[in-house]
Each structure stands twice: as C-alpha cells, then as structure tokens.
Amino acid sequence: MTAVDAPLARRGGWRARVLRLAASPRFQSRGARSPLLRRRVRRDGEAIFDLVAGFVHSQALLALVELDLPGAAIDAPVGADHGAGAGIAPGRMATLLDAGAALGLLRREGEGWRATLRGAALSGVPGLRDMIRHHRALYADLADPLAILRGGTGELARFWPYVHGEAPEAEARRYSALMADSLGPVAEEVLDAVDLSGVRHLMDVGGGTGAFLCHAARRTDAALTLFDLPAVAPAAEARFRAEGVAARIAPGSFRDGPLPEGADCITLIRVLYDHDDATVAELLARCRTALPDGGRLIVAEPMRGSRAGDLYFAFYCMAMGTGRARTPDEVARLVAGAGFGTVRQRRTRRPFVTSVVEAHT
C-alpha cells in the first residue's frame, strides 16, 4: 500500500463502519429516540418509505389523471361525490382525493379539494396526461425489472415499433402524435439554449409531425425542412398548414440512405436515445456529410446525469428494447467521432426536460 493509498483506505474503512451502523436496526431504533438524530432518522425513513410506496403513488396519479381531478378542481373545489359518474363510491373517492393531496396536487378546502399550483401545472402541460396514461405499458414491463435488465422486452417494444424501423403507418402516426404533444417544453428549452441567428436553412431530422419546426419558426427566418418517414408526412402537412408555417417536407428514412443536402443546421430532437450506438454513429455520419463546412448540429434529448435521465429515461429505453439514455459526454464523443469539430454542451434551465449538445463542422 502506498502513502497515497493509506488515507483512502482509512476513509473507506471509516465509511464502511458508518454505513454498517446505519444498517443496524438497533441503531435505527435508538436514533429515532435521540434528540440529536431523530430528525435525520425520520427524514431518511420517510424517504425510504416513499421509495417503497412509489408504485402506489404512480397508480394513484394515473387514477387522478384518468378522472381529470386536478383540472376539475382548478375553478372550484370538488367533493367526494365527484366519482359518481365513474361508479366510485364517495368514501373511496375521498381516499383518492386525499391521495392527491398527499402527492401535492390537491389540498383540502372546506368540504372539498382544490387544485394546488403543482396540480394546475400538471393539468396544463401539453401531452403530460397522455404520457401518464401511456405508462400502463411501462408499468407492465417493470413488473419484472430484472428481466428488463437482462435484455428482455415487452409492452413498450410493441408500442414503439416505429423506432425499430418496422412500424406501419398507424403506429408511426401514434408515436409522432404523442411526441408532438409533449414537445412544447423541450422546444422552449432548446431554442433558449442555442442561438439560431445566422442560420439560413434548418433541417429537423426525425422531426415527426413538425412540432419543433413550428416552434423554431417563431425564432428564425431560416428556410425549414422536415425529414422523417413518409407515414407522418400528411400529419406534418396539416400541422404546418394550420400554424401557417412554410416548411418543406422531405420524406425518407435515415436508415436507408443519405440525408438531403442544403441545410446549414441540422437538429436531432429526442432522436438519438431511441437507437443503439451503431445506428447513432451512422446517423451522425450522415448528418456530417449533409452539412457544409461551417454547419451546425444540435442534439437535444433527456440525458444521464439528472435524476430523470438516470432513473426514468434509462429504464424506459431499456424497456423499449432499443437505444439508451446517454450522458452529455457520451453524446459529445459520438458526435466528435462522426467528424464534427467543436462540440459543446449548452446549459438548459430544466435538464430533467432536455439537455443540449451543439457541434460545428
């Protein structure tokens, strides 16, 4: 053992002793009665119980969303009789409303329950309620998390055949609709993090029905091109027409050949984490080929390093059976490996919504 290793070993041994002490039921019992330790013991105990009860929390959330309770309780309190139309007895509805209060989405007001600011926000975020409803598939897969960790797939893999390149038209439309409905906060973070001034032609690759380009059109006068599967082109045309956005649609698959040329900026919004490293490397290489010297690439998606990336998106990708949540450094290495020069991570206000990596040719 070297002189440098010795202090590390001592610290490691001390840390192990502390952890063994914390794992002792006798210490926990005594700590709960100790004036010096009981606040910490209680806080940690409540946090652990929240982990144990997490599935019940998510299912109670699903019930609240299915009945639109936070939304219904914005203008006036709702009572325990609110569930009559859904066949729910007042006593059980009161239990659900109390659960909503425990989750911070509702609060008691007189004889009823009123939405909190958090509950109102949940009700108002576009696409969030649809995503919560969609979680039935994720919950089914995570009933056996070890099977997912061993490489198994289930409901999500069947729900998202789009990302495997084998989806029929209806599946592609379903995927794109769900992604578009939840894109607003992502687009806001991306467009605040990057500067599109000087961009002449922006191409969004894998852009679904064009929701991101509609947001970008409010920030730039650049020409706009959407590149995605032919199956989503009709919905994209309808969106552009409804929002008065002049954008060209270039139908195709990045798996099948080169990308259209002519853009000096390419965006990949929530695309890379759907695919494995080999597919990502191929896509990034095609982006580099399509861009001129001095062109830009913008990658935006949830990444590891945040609680959302390390837990939710990491397991979601595993259950989906393709792709993975990556750290910004991993994304940057893949981008650099495709031949891009300067690669930077752009700070976002809400990394649980998205992180951004920007590169130049």
N, C-alpha and C positions, 0 to 999 in steps of 0.2 A: 504494500500500500504506500503510495507516495504521500508527500507532505500536503499536497493539494487534496488527495482523496480522503485523508483522515477527517478533516472538518465536515466534509459532505457525508461521510459515513456516520459521524456522531449526530449530525442533524437528522439523517434518515432514521437512526435508531430512536432518537427522541420523538420524532413524528409518529413512528410506529407505536411507541408506548402510549402517546396521547390518543391515538385512534383506537387502540385496544381498550383503553379506559372508557372512551365514549361508547364503545360497543357493549360495555358491561351493563346488564340490567340493574345491578345493584347501584352502579354509579348514576344511572338514569333516575332511579327511584330517589336516591339521596339528593341529586341535583334538583329535582322538582320541588323539594322542600327547602332547599338552601336559598336564603335571601340574595346571595351573590350570583347564583347560577340559574334560578328557576325561570327568569325571563328568557334566557337563551335556550334552556331546555324546552320550554313551552313553544317558543318560536320555531325551533327545529322540529319539534314533534308535530306541530300543525302543518308545517311544510311537507313533512313525510306523509302525513295522512292525506294531504291534497294530492300527492303522487299516487297513493293507494286508491283514492276515490276518483282519479282523473277520468276514467271511462264513464262513470256515472255523471260527472259534470258534462261531458261531451254529449251524452244521450239526453240529459235534461235540456241542454242547449238546443239540440235537434227538435225536441218537443216544443220548446218556446218559439222556435222559428217556424215550425210547421203550422202553429196556431197564430203566427204573426203577433205574438203578445207584446213585444217591445214597441212595435209600430202602432198597435191598437191603443197602447197606454200613453201615447205622446200627448194627445189633446185633452184627455180626461182619464181619471183612474178607471181600471177595470176591476170587476168584482169576481167573487168565486163562482157566480152563475154564468160567467163568460163561456164556459165549456159546454153549456147545454146543447148547443147545436152540433157539437162533435161527440156527444154521448158521454161526456165526462161529468161525473157527479161533483157537486160543489166542494165537498171535502177534499177530493183528490185534486181538483183544480186549485184549491188553496195551497195544497202541498207543492204543486208546480210553480205557483206564483211566489211562494216563499223560497223555492229553489232559485228562481230568477233573481230574487233579492240577495240570496247568498252569493250568487255569481256577479253581483254588482250591476245587473241590468235593470232591475226594478227596485222600488222602495215602497214601504207601506205609506199610505196617505189616507187617513180616516179609515173607512171600512174597505178600501180598495188598495190597488197597487198602481203606481205611476212609473213611467219610464225614467231612468236616470240619464245623464248625459251619455254615458257609455252605451246604454241600451238604445238611445236615439241614434247614436253614431252607427251601431251595428245595423240598425234598420235602414239607414240611409246610404251605406257604402254599396255602390253598384256591384252586383254579382256575388256579394258575400253570402247572402242567404242561399243562393243556388249552390255555392260551393259547400256550404254546411250540409245541405240535403244530399249532395253528391258523395259525402263522406260515408254513406252507408257501404259503398264498395270498399273503401279503405278500412273501415272497421271490420268488415268481414275478413279481409286479408290478414289484419293484425291480430285476429283471434289466435293465431299461432305465429308469433313473431319469430321464433327460431326457424320455422320453415322458410320465412322470407329471408332471413339472414343466411340460410343455406342455399339460397338461389331459387327458391320456389316462386311461382307467380299464381295469381288468382283473378279476382273480380276486376281489379284495375287494369290488368293486362288485356282483359276482354273489353273493357270500357274504352281504352285508348289504343286500338289497333292502328289508328292514324299515325302514331309515331313509329310504328314498325314498318310503315310504307305499304300497308296492305288493307287500308280501310276503304270500304265502299263509300259512295257519295254521302249517304245519310250519316255515317259515322264521322266523316270529315266535317260536315256541317255542324254536328253536335259538339265536337271538340272546339271548333272555331268560335261557336256561339258562347260557350262557357268561358273561353279565354278572353273574348272581346268584352264580355260583361264585367269582368274583374280587372280590366286593363287600365282604367282611369287613374288610380293612384300610382301605378307603375309608370305610365307615360308622364305624369306630372313630375315624379322624381327624376326620371331620365332627362327630361327637357330642361329642368332646373340645374342639373349637374353638368351638362355639356353645352357648348356654345355652337349653334348652327350657323352663325354669321359666316359668310364666305362660301357656304355650301351651295353649289349650283344644281346638283341633281342628287336626290336622296332615294335610295332603293332599300325597302324593307323586305328582307328575305325571311320567308316563313311567317309572313305577317297576317295570315288568316283572312278575315273579312275587312281588313284595313283600318281597324280601330286606332292603332298607333299613328298611322299616317294622317288620320283626321285630326288628332291632337297636334301633330307636328305642323300641319298646315296653318295652324294659328300662330306659329312661332317663326316660320320661314317662308320666303317666296320661292324657294327652290322647286325645280321640277320634281315630281313624285312618281315613283314606280313601286308597285306591289308585285312580289314574286312569291307564288305559292301554288298549291295543287289546283288543277282545273276545277275540281269539285267545289271549291269555295269561291270561284270567280263570280257566279251570279249574286251571291250574298254581298260580296265586296262591291260589285257594281251598284247594287241597291243602296248600300251604305253611303258610297261616295255621292250618289245622286241625291239622296235625302239630305246630306250635310253640305251640298254644294262644293265638294272638293274635286278639283281637277287632277286626277291621278291616272296613270297608265297601268293596266294590269297585264303582267307577263306570266301566263300560266306555265307551270312546269314543276319538276321535282329536282332538288339539288343532288339527289342520288343518281340521277340519270345522265347528267352531262354538265357542261359549263353554265355559269350564270350569265345573264345578259350583261353586256358591257355598256358603258356610257355614264354610269353614276360615279361621282367623286366621293360619295359617302354611303356606306352600307350599314344598316342596323340589323342586329340579331337580338330580338326582344323575346326572352323566355323560349329560346330555341335549343341552346347547347345542352342544357341539363336533361333534355329528353333523349339524348343519344350517348352512345359509348365513345371512348376516346378515338377509336379509329374513324368513326363516322364524323366526329367533330373535326379531326385533323383534315379529313378530306374536304369538308365544307369550308373550313378556314382557308385551305389552299386555293379553293375555287374563288373565294372572296378576294384573295390577294391577286389572283390572275385577272379578275374582272375590274379591279381598281387601277387607275392610272398612278403614276408616281405623284406623291403628294396627297394621295387619297386617304380617307379615314375609315376606320371600322369602329363601331360602337356595339359592345356586348352588354346586355342588361338582363339580369335574372337574379333570383334568390341564390345566395352563395353561402358556403360554410363560413363559420366564424361568428355568426349570430345565433341566438337561441332558436330562431325559426329555421335557419339553414341546417344547424347541427341536429335538430330533432325532427321537425315536421317534414321538411323537404328531403332530408336524407332518407328517411323511411318511406316517404311517398315514392321517390324514384326507385327504391329497391322493390317496392310492391308492384310498381308499374312494369318492372322487368326489363327496363332499358334505361340507359343513361345513369347519371348520378349527380348529386349536388357537389360542386367543387369549391375550393377556396379561391379568392381572387388571385392568389399567386399561381395556382394550378391553371386557371383560365389564362393568365398572362403568359405562362410558359407555352401553352398550346398555341396561343396567338403568335408569340415570337417564333415558335417552331415552324409556323406557316410562312415565315418570311417577312413579317411586319417588323418595322424598326422600333421607334419609341412606343413603349407600352406603359400606360399609367392607369391607376385606379382612381376614379373620381368619387369624391365623398358624396353620399346621399344623406338626407335628413332622417330617413326611415329605412335602415338596412334590412329590417325584417320584411319590407316590401320588395326591395330590389337593391342590388349592388351594381356598379357600372365599371367596366374596363374599356378604355379607349386606346386605339393604336393608330399609327400613321405608317404609310408605305414609304 
